[in-house]
Amino acid sequence: MLDGRSVSVGDRLPSLTVRFTRANLVRYAGASTDFNPIHFSDHYAAKMGLPGVIAHGMLTMGTALRVVTQWLGDPARVRSYFVRFTNPVLVPDDADGTEVTFGGVVEVVEDALVTIAIEATSRGTKVLGAARAVVDLAD
Amino acid sequence: MAISADHVGRRYPPTSPYQVSAAKIAEFAHALGDEDSAYAGEKPIAPPTFVAVISSTAWESMFADPELGLARRRTVHGDQRFSYRRPLRAGDAVTATLTIDRVRSRGSADIISCSADVETVGGELICTAETTFLHTHETDA
């Protein structure tokens, strides 16, 4: 993990860009057992007043954390993780889906505890707010 | 009936034990597009947000509580926090116990904060999952 590299406030983590298609949402629905139809049915999403089918917030949250765990090399070191779901990620029923880009920056280093501020953007809009993960680098 | 600050502190019985399996962990990691080797093999750990699979089942008792008058379809997931003692592992048998922590009224909506303690059946706390819901009141419009 991190291979002895030192960690400093302001360090940027490698970013991650993914594409969510309807197939990704169906797969996440099954894996998570969250079968709310706003995540696969246009008809139901419209009935709920949404402009279209939206990604599970937890899919966005879970994918965003990959920025941290890939940088860290050890997901067992995550101590806490918070996100606010600020804007839904609309996923059209086409081959392209919707691109979401995730980034992270070291915000606090307190002994072995490191706080990462996470950003998530889709179509120019922030989709997660105040996202923070705390990881423990202690031996 | 409607939810109010009077319901703060209400705690529901634990969910039925959930057995974490290597197959379900692999399925979940794949759904996140996550190829981390920690999630593979015979004795994998679960991706940190896998806890939601269990903690979200604890919400059902709150949504089914007739005294609160909540409707899932009028509820939006506002924010989510996980605080981990250790990762979930294949082989863990866990329950989630939900507590209502805070209720605030904002015009036509309630802001409900609740937390689910995810513990092994042996009583070891693994993670607390705190959630804020925005619940909109029913309107005739």
Interface residues (C-beta under 8 A of the other chain):
Chain A: V18 N24 R27 Y28 G30 A31 S32 T33 D34 M48 G57 M58 L59 M61 G62 T63 L65 R66 T69 Q70 D74 P75 A76 V78 R79 S80 Y81 F82 V83 R84 F85 A130
Chain B: K24 E27 F28 H30 A31 L32 G33 D34 D36 A38 Y39 I45 P47 P48 T49 A52 V53 S56 R73 V76 H77 G78 D79 Q80 R81 F82 S83 Y84 R86 P87
